[in-house]
Amino acid sequence: GAEFTVALAEGAEPTVVSTSARGGQIVNYSCGKDVDGHTVTVTIDDGSESASADFTVFLVLREDRWKVWGVY
């Protein structure tokens, strides 16, 4: 599996701030409607005031399992 190292500020608690059943316009535009229709985005907030350490993972459902195809 993939590992992501994130330095957290003291007292900060990471949370999942959004999920969606579709990747949205960025996925539809760059990958097409078939990929977009099977993509879930999960955005992780590092718990700080800054958005710089937040990230979004793009998962696509394939025949055999969910696969990460992008991180932003």
C-alpha positions as CSV (number, residue, x, y, z in Angstrom):
1,G,0.0,0.0,0.0
2,A,0.9,3.6,-0.4
3,E,2.2,5.6,2.5
4,F,2.0,9.4,3.0
5,T,4.1,11.2,5.5
6,V,2.5,14.3,7.0
7,A,4.0,16.5,9.7
8,L,1.2,17.6,12.1
9,A,1.3,20.6,14.3
10,E,1.1,19.9,18.0
11,G,-2.6,19.3,18.9
12,A,-3.8,19.0,15.3
13,E,-6.0,16.1,14.6
14,P,-6.5,15.0,10.9
15,T,-10.0,14.4,9.7
16,V,-11.7,13.3,6.5
17,V,-13.5,16.4,5.4
18,S,-15.3,15.3,2.2
19,T,-16.1,12.3,0.1
20,S,-18.0,12.1,-3.1
21,A,-19.4,9.4,-5.3
22,R,-17.9,11.0,-8.4
23,G,-14.5,12.7,-9.1
24,G,-16.1,15.9,-10.4
25,Q,-15.3,18.1,-13.3
26,I,-11.6,17.7,-13.0
27,V,-11.9,13.9,-13.4
28,N,-14.5,14.1,-16.1
29,Y,-12.5,16.5,-18.1
30,S,-9.1,14.7,-17.9
31,C,-10.2,11.1,-17.7
32,G,-13.7,10.9,-19.3
33,K,-17.1,10.0,-18.0
34,D,-16.5,6.3,-17.5
35,V,-13.6,6.9,-15.0
36,D,-15.5,9.8,-13.4
37,G,-18.5,7.6,-12.8
38,H,-16.5,5.1,-10.9
39,T,-14.3,7.5,-8.9
40,V,-14.5,8.4,-5.3
41,T,-12.6,11.3,-3.8
42,V,-11.5,11.5,-0.1
43,T,-10.1,14.7,1.2
44,I,-7.9,14.6,4.3
45,D,-7.6,17.8,6.4
46,D,-4.4,17.8,8.5
47,G,-6.1,19.7,11.3
48,S,-4.1,22.9,10.9
49,E,-5.2,26.4,9.6
50,S,-3.1,25.9,6.5
51,A,-4.5,24.0,3.5
52,S,-0.9,23.1,2.3
53,A,-0.8,19.8,4.1
54,D,-4.3,18.7,3.1
55,F,-4.6,16.2,0.3
56,T,-7.2,14.4,-1.8
57,V,-7.0,10.7,-2.8
58,F,-8.7,9.6,-6.0
59,L,-10.0,6.0,-5.9
60,V,-11.5,4.2,-8.9
61,L,-13.5,1.0,-8.6
62,R,-12.2,-1.7,-11.0
63,E,-13.4,-5.2,-11.5
64,D,-11.0,-6.7,-8.9
65,R,-10.9,-3.8,-6.2
66,W,-10.6,-0.1,-5.4
67,K,-7.4,1.4,-6.8
68,V,-5.7,4.7,-6.0
69,W,-5.1,6.5,-9.3
70,G,-4.2,9.9,-8.1
71,V,-3.3,12.1,-5.1
72,Y,-3.5,15.9,-5.1
